[in-house]
Amino acid sequence: MDSNMTMVYWKGEKFWLGKFKERPDIMTQGDTLEELEENLRDAYRMMVLEDVPEEYHERAISI
């Protein structure tokens, strides 16, 4: 299931820093903007799926 979030980012002294506007508790850094985006995706997956076993199932549901 694909979803979109808004990345808020800025250039620090050494790295690009960023977080999700919708989930400000998820924040990370990267050497490049591309690395920052990938690191944010990984951080999101870790936060959302940290208690889920490696072999899990997915199903889209209506809310």
C-alpha positions as CSV (number, residue, x, y, z in Angstrom):
1,M,0.0,0.0,0.0
2,D,1.6,3.3,-1.1
3,S,0.9,6.5,0.8
4,N,2.4,10.0,0.6
5,M,3.7,12.2,3.3
6,T,5.3,15.6,3.3
7,M,9.0,15.7,3.9
8,V,10.2,18.8,5.7
9,Y,14.0,19.2,5.2
10,W,16.9,21.6,5.5
11,K,20.7,21.6,5.1
12,G,22.6,21.4,8.3
13,E,26.3,22.1,8.7
14,K,27.2,18.6,7.4
15,F,24.1,16.7,6.5
16,W,20.6,17.1,5.1
17,L,18.1,16.8,7.9
18,G,14.4,16.0,7.6
19,K,11.3,14.7,9.1
20,F,7.7,14.0,8.1
21,K,5.2,16.9,8.6
22,E,2.5,14.3,9.4
23,R,4.8,12.3,11.8
24,P,7.3,14.8,13.4
25,D,8.5,12.1,15.7
26,I,10.3,10.5,12.8
27,M,13.5,12.4,11.9
28,T,16.7,11.5,10.3
29,Q,19.6,12.7,8.1
30,G,21.5,12.0,4.9
31,D,24.6,13.0,2.9
32,T,22.3,13.8,-0.1
33,L,18.6,14.6,-0.5
34,E,18.2,11.1,-2.1
35,E,19.8,9.4,0.9
36,L,17.7,11.5,3.3
37,E,14.5,10.4,1.5
38,E,15.5,6.7,1.7
39,N,16.5,7.1,5.4
40,L,13.1,8.7,6.1
41,R,11.3,5.8,4.4
42,D,13.4,3.3,6.5
43,A,12.8,5.2,9.7
44,Y,9.1,5.2,9.0
45,R,9.0,1.4,8.3
46,M,11.0,0.8,11.5
47,M,8.6,3.0,13.6
48,V,5.4,1.5,12.1
49,L,6.5,-2.1,11.7
50,E,9.0,-2.5,14.6
51,D,6.8,-5.1,16.5
52,V,5.7,-7.0,13.4
53,P,7.4,-10.3,12.7
54,E,9.5,-10.8,9.6
55,E,6.8,-12.9,7.9
56,Y,3.7,-10.8,7.9
57,H,0.6,-10.4,5.6
58,E,-0.9,-7.2,4.3
59,R,-4.5,-6.4,3.3
60,A,-6.0,-3.0,2.3
61,I,-9.0,-2.1,4.3
62,S,-11.5,0.8,4.1
63,I,-11.6,3.2,7.1
